[in-house]
């Protein structure tokens, strides 16, 4: 089916894009990679009068790492993230999430901003980003604001980002010493899979006593939005890492989620696998620490 007619705009700067978005109001929509938007337009789910392309905005299409602070432009492709040397080295869970997202074509076109803004419960990048404590910068015509990533998701397909705001970039502090993180994903096939479940785990140890002083466990596709497994995190806090502890945390994560039955898997199966994969990923994260 052909696309509906529309006016195409290609701003040269983020400031210009914000002005256009404010000017068009409900008659305008942003496009980065277009992997989600074009599908919706073909099905007539959305029919925008004006498309504002972000592809030429160099300021949101780069990755920088300075002063132990990572900034990822929202227009960076999934492939850029998966292939970034600094992300692979310092943020391996995020690199793994990007590597496992879709097909090579989707990774080459799709952007990190788009993966966040679609607000899919099964999106692959939010769990890893949240596990690292990421925040986002939102830019509008008149102001900008920063929010923790975990605060922007409201329900499937819905965020708290305002209609006149553009997701400009994602910010993450370099993980502390004696920390490790991992990503997991379970799908029905190896390629082009939508996650049955996914998630990421981050743990950091107190260098003086070797006990866990920071823990984040984030689960996807088991709730309307990506969620923190708070009860599992509490199991870990202040404890010495060991296989039995990770087993307990996995069971707590399984008990704390509320997945649904669908064609890809039953709620019971999802819960079981949350427990198994959380335990394995925590062990992998601890092994990272031991290797350093």
C-alpha positions as CSV (number, residue, x, y, z in Angstrom):
1,X,0.0,0.0,0.0
2,X,1.4,3.4,-0.9
3,X,2.1,6.0,1.7
4,X,-0.4,8.8,2.2
5,X,0.6,12.3,0.9
6,X,2.5,14.5,3.3
7,X,4.9,17.5,3.4
8,X,8.6,16.6,4.1
9,X,10.8,18.9,6.1
10,X,14.5,18.6,6.8
11,X,15.7,21.1,9.4
12,X,19.4,21.9,9.6
13,X,19.6,22.2,13.4
14,X,17.8,21.0,16.6
15,X,16.6,24.5,17.2
16,X,15.0,24.7,13.8
17,X,13.4,21.3,14.3
18,X,11.9,22.4,17.7
19,X,10.5,25.5,16.0
20,X,8.9,23.4,13.2
21,X,7.4,21.0,15.8
22,X,5.9,23.9,17.7
23,X,4.6,25.5,14.6
24,X,2.9,22.4,13.1
25,X,1.5,21.2,16.4
26,X,-0.7,18.1,15.9
27,X,-0.2,18.3,12.2
28,X,3.5,17.5,12.5
29,X,5.4,14.4,13.4
30,X,9.1,13.6,13.9
31,X,11.0,10.9,11.9
32,X,14.4,9.5,12.5
33,X,15.0,6.0,11.1
34,X,11.4,5.6,10.1
35,X,11.3,1.9,10.8
36,X,8.2,2.2,13.0
37,X,6.6,5.4,11.5
38,X,6.5,4.2,7.9
39,X,4.8,1.0,8.8
40,X,2.1,2.9,10.7
41,X,1.7,5.3,7.8
42,X,1.3,2.4,5.3
43,X,-1.4,0.9,7.5
44,X,-3.1,4.4,7.8
45,X,-2.6,4.1,11.6
46,X,-1.1,7.6,11.4
47,X,-1.5,10.1,8.6
48,X,0.7,13.2,9.4
49,X,0.4,16.3,7.2
50,X,4.1,17.2,7.9
51,X,7.0,15.0,8.6
52,X,10.1,16.6,10.3
53,X,13.1,14.5,9.5
54,X,15.9,14.5,12.1
55,X,18.5,12.7,9.9
56,X,20.5,15.7,9.1
57,X,21.0,16.9,12.7
58,X,24.6,16.2,13.4
59,X,24.3,17.4,17.0
60,X,22.0,14.4,17.8
61,X,23.8,11.9,15.5
62,X,27.0,11.3,17.5
63,X,28.4,9.4,20.4
64,X,30.8,11.2,22.8
65,X,32.6,10.0,26.0
66,X,34.2,12.8,28.0
67,X,35.0,13.1,31.7
68,X,33.6,9.6,32.3
69,X,30.2,10.7,30.9
70,X,28.6,9.0,27.8
71,X,26.3,11.0,25.6
72,X,24.4,9.2,22.8
73,X,22.5,11.4,20.3
74,X,19.0,10.2,19.9
75,X,19.6,10.0,16.1
76,X,22.4,7.4,16.5
77,X,21.5,4.1,14.8
78,X,21.4,0.8,16.6
79,X,24.4,-0.3,14.5
80,X,26.4,2.7,15.7
81,X,25.8,1.7,19.3
82,X,26.5,-2.0,18.8
83,X,29.8,-1.1,17.0
84,X,31.0,1.7,19.3
85,X,34.3,0.8,20.9
86,X,33.6,2.8,24.1
87,X,30.1,1.3,24.5
88,X,31.4,-2.2,24.0
89,X,34.1,-1.7,26.5
90,X,32.5,0.4,29.2
91,X,28.8,-0.4,28.7
92,X,28.7,-4.0,27.5
93,X,25.0,-4.6,28.4
94,X,23.9,-1.8,26.2
95,X,26.1,-3.0,23.3
96,X,24.6,-6.5,23.7
97,X,21.0,-5.1,23.7
98,X,21.8,-3.2,20.4
99,X,23.4,-6.3,18.9
100,X,20.3,-8.4,19.5
101,X,17.8,-5.9,18.2
102,X,16.1,-6.9,14.9
103,X,17.9,-7.5,11.6
104,X,21.0,-5.8,10.2
105,X,18.7,-3.6,8.1
106,X,16.7,-2.5,11.1
107,X,19.8,-1.9,13.1
108,X,21.3,0.2,10.2
109,X,18.1,2.4,10.0
110,X,16.5,2.4,13.4
111,X,17.7,4.8,16.1
112,X,18.1,4.7,19.8
113,X,15.7,7.6,20.1
114,X,13.1,5.8,18.1
115,X,13.5,2.6,20.2
116,X,12.8,4.6,23.3
117,X,10.0,6.8,21.9
118,X,7.9,3.8,20.6
119,X,7.6,2.8,24.3
120,X,7.1,-0.8,23.4
121,X,7.1,-3.1,26.5
122,X,9.4,-5.4,24.6
123,X,11.9,-2.8,23.3
124,X,15.5,-4.0,23.7
125,X,17.4,-0.9,24.6
126,X,15.4,0.6,27.6
127,X,16.3,-2.3,30.0
128,X,20.0,-1.9,29.5
129,X,19.9,1.9,29.6
130,X,17.8,1.9,32.8
131,X,20.2,-0.7,34.4
132,X,23.0,1.9,33.8
133,X,20.9,4.7,35.3
134,X,20.5,6.6,32.1
135,X,18.8,10.0,31.8
136,X,17.4,11.8,28.7
137,X,17.6,15.4,27.6
138,X,14.3,16.7,26.2
139,X,14.4,19.9,24.1
140,X,11.5,22.2,23.1
141,X,11.3,25.6,21.5
142,X,11.5,27.4,24.8
143,X,13.4,25.1,27.2
144,X,15.1,21.8,27.9
145,X,14.8,19.4,30.8
146,X,16.5,16.2,32.0
147,X,14.6,13.1,33.2
148,X,15.7,9.7,34.4
149,X,14.8,7.3,31.6
150,X,12.7,5.1,33.8
151,X,10.4,8.0,34.5
152,X,9.3,8.6,30.9
153,X,7.3,5.4,30.3
154,X,3.6,5.6,31.0
155,X,1.9,2.7,29.2
156,X,2.4,0.7,26.0
157,X,3.2,3.3,23.2
158,X,2.8,6.2,25.6
159,X,5.5,8.4,27.3
160,X,5.4,11.5,29.4
161,X,7.3,13.4,26.7
162,X,5.3,16.5,25.6
163,X,4.1,16.9,22.1
164,X,6.4,19.9,21.6
165,X,9.5,18.2,22.9
166,X,12.2,16.3,21.1
167,X,14.3,13.6,22.7
168,X,17.8,15.0,22.0
169,X,20.2,12.7,23.7
170,X,20.8,10.0,26.3
171,X,23.3,10.5,29.2
172,X,25.0,7.8,31.2
173,X,27.8,8.1,33.8
174,X,30.6,5.6,33.5
175,X,30.0,2.6,35.8
176,X,32.0,2.7,39.0
177,X,35.0,0.4,39.6
178,X,34.1,-3.1,40.7
179,X,30.9,-3.2,38.7
180,X,29.4,-5.4,36.0
181,X,26.3,-5.6,33.9
182,X,24.6,-8.0,31.4
183,X,21.7,-8.1,29.0
184,X,19.4,-11.0,28.3
185,X,16.8,-11.7,25.7
186,X,14.5,-14.6,25.0
187,X,12.7,-15.0,21.6
188,X,11.2,-17.7,19.5
189,X,13.9,-17.5,16.8
190,X,17.4,-16.1,16.4
191,X,16.6,-13.3,13.9
192,X,13.9,-10.6,13.7
193,X,12.5,-11.7,17.0
194,X,10.3,-9.7,19.3
195,X,11.3,-10.5,22.9
196,X,9.3,-13.0,24.9
197,X,11.2,-11.4,27.8
198,X,14.3,-9.3,28.0
199,X,16.2,-7.5,30.7
200,X,19.4,-6.2,32.1
201,X,21.2,-6.5,35.5
202,X,23.8,-4.2,37.0
203,X,25.7,-4.7,40.3
204,X,28.5,-2.8,41.9
205,X,30.6,-3.9,44.9
206,X,31.9,-2.0,47.9
207,X,35.7,-2.1,47.3
208,X,36.3,-2.3,51.1
209,X,34.2,-5.4,51.9
210,X,33.2,-6.8,48.6
211,X,29.5,-6.6,49.3
212,X,26.9,-5.4,46.8
213,X,26.3,-1.7,47.3
214,X,24.4,-1.0,44.1
215,X,22.0,-3.2,42.2
216,X,19.6,-2.6,39.3
217,X,17.5,-5.3,37.7
218,X,15.3,-4.2,34.8
219,X,12.7,-6.4,33.1
220,X,11.0,-5.9,29.7
221,X,8.0,-7.6,28.1
222,X,6.6,-8.7,31.5
223,X,4.6,-5.5,32.3
224,X,3.0,-2.6,30.3
225,X,6.4,-0.8,30.6
226,X,10.0,-1.7,31.5
227,X,10.1,-2.3,35.2
228,X,12.7,-2.4,38.0
229,X,12.6,-5.7,39.9
230,X,12.9,-3.9,43.3
231,X,12.3,-6.9,45.5
232,X,15.2,-8.7,43.7
233,X,17.4,-5.7,44.1
234,X,16.7,-5.6,47.8
235,X,17.7,-9.3,48.1
236,X,21.2,-8.4,46.7
237,X,21.9,-5.2,48.7
238,X,24.6,-5.5,51.3
239,X,25.3,-9.2,50.5
240,X,28.4,-11.0,49.4
241,X,27.9,-12.2,45.8
242,X,27.4,-16.0,45.4
243,X,25.4,-18.4,43.3
244,X,22.8,-19.0,46.1
245,X,22.3,-15.2,46.4
246,X,21.7,-14.9,42.7
247,X,19.3,-17.8,42.8
248,X,17.3,-16.0,45.4
249,X,17.3,-12.7,43.5
250,X,16.1,-14.6,40.3
251,X,13.2,-16.1,42.2
252,X,12.3,-12.6,43.7
253,X,12.4,-11.1,40.2
254,X,10.0,-13.8,38.9
255,X,7.6,-13.3,41.7
256,X,7.6,-9.6,41.3
257,X,6.6,-9.4,37.6
258,X,3.1,-9.8,36.1
259,X,3.4,-10.9,32.5
260,X,0.5,-11.9,30.3
261,X,-0.3,-14.9,28.1
262,X,0.0,-14.3,24.4
263,X,1.0,-16.1,21.2
264,X,4.7,-15.9,22.0
265,X,4.5,-17.4,25.4
266,X,2.5,-18.0,28.5
267,X,2.7,-15.9,31.7
268,X,3.9,-18.9,33.6
269,X,6.7,-19.6,31.1
270,X,7.7,-15.9,31.2
271,X,7.9,-15.9,35.0
272,X,10.0,-19.1,35.0
273,X,12.4,-17.7,32.4
274,X,12.7,-14.4,34.3
275,X,14.0,-16.3,37.2
276,X,16.5,-18.3,35.2
277,X,17.8,-15.5,33.0
278,X,18.1,-13.0,35.9
279,X,20.2,-15.5,37.8
280,X,22.5,-16.2,34.8
281,X,22.9,-12.5,34.0
282,X,23.8,-11.6,37.6
283,X,26.4,-14.4,37.6
284,X,27.8,-13.0,34.3
285,X,27.9,-9.5,35.7
286,X,29.8,-10.7,38.8
287,X,32.2,-12.6,36.6
288,X,33.0,-9.4,34.8
289,X,34.0,-7.9,38.1
290,X,36.2,-10.8,38.9
291,X,38.0,-10.4,35.6
292,X,39.0,-6.8,36.2
